Amino acid sequence: MSATYAYDEQPAGGHPLAPGAAPAAIRAALLPADQGAFDVAYVAALAAARVSLDLGELFQTLEHWRRLALLQRDPENFVWMVRRVAETLSGEPVPDGEPFELTRARAGL
């Protein structure tokens, strides 16, 4: 599989999470609970690229996190979406008061 990533100066008024978004913009848009995991994945992808001289894994990592950041732009909507996914996958309603991280794990997100 090949991957491409484009970085160009964002046009004035361009969305900071458009394809080719800078890693710093992606990280800043993530929920605080996900920023550490982004850091770990980004460092690992950079290290792999340094060894393999192939940027494919790095680009795939950035694109994965960019898409997650887009979903998390509206935290309330993200929580709602995670609950719906967990309910759909389990076929049962999410219990009231269930910690979000547990619901998120059940949803695979």
N, C-alpha and C positions, 0 to 999 in steps of 0.2 A: 504494500500500500504506500502510496506517496502522499505527502501532505504539502500544502503550500500555505504560506502566511504572508499577508501583505501589510506593509506598514508604509503609510504615506502621511504627510501632514494632514491632520483633520481639517476640513474646510471650516471656515468661521461658522459657528452655530452647529457644527457636526456633532453627532452623539459620541461621547467618549467611549462607549462600548460597541461602536461599530466594528465590523470585521477588521482585524489588524490592530485592535486596541493595545495600548501599551500595558505591560504587566502591572505597573503601578496603578493605572486606572482600573484594571480588573480587580486587583486586590482591594482597592479603596471602596469598590462597589459591593464587595461581599459582606455578608453578616460577620460581625466580629468572631463568632464561633467558627467560621470557616477560614479566616485569614491565616491561622497557623497551618492548617492542612494545605492551603495554597502555597505557603512558603516552602513547606517540605516537598511538595510535588514539583514546584518550580526549580528548586535547588537540585533535585534528583534529575530532572529533565535536562538542566544545564550541564550537569556532570556527565550524563550519558552522551549528550551532543559533543562534549569536549573529547570524549574517548572515541566515539564512532565517526566523528566529523560529518554527522547527518543530523540536520535540524528537524527532521520529521516528527520525532517524539516530542520535542520541545513545542512545535507548532500544535500538535494534537493536544498537549497538556494545556496550552494557553487557550485553545478553542473550547475545550471542555469547561474550564473555569470561567471563560467569558460568557458562555451560555448560562451557566449557573448564576453568574452575577446579574445577567439580564432578568432571570426569574426572581431574583432577590431584590430588584429595584424597589418593589413595594412589599415590605416585610409582612404586612397583614395578609396580602393576597398570597404570598408564598406559604404562610402558615395554613391558610385555607386550602390551597392546592395540595400541600403535603397531607393534610387530613383526608381529603377526598381520595387521593391515591392510596393511602393506607386502607381506607374503607373499601375501596374497589378491589384491592388485592386480597384482603382478608375476608371480604363478604360480611364484615361486622362493623358496627359503628365504633369510632374511636371513643374509649371511655372518657368521661368528663374528668378533667384534672390530670390526664396522662401527660407526663413530661414531653415537651416537644421533641427532644432528642430521641426519645423512645419511639414516638410516632414516626419520626423521620427515618429511623432505622428500619421500622416495619415497612415503610414505603420504599426503601432502597434509595433514598435521596440524601 
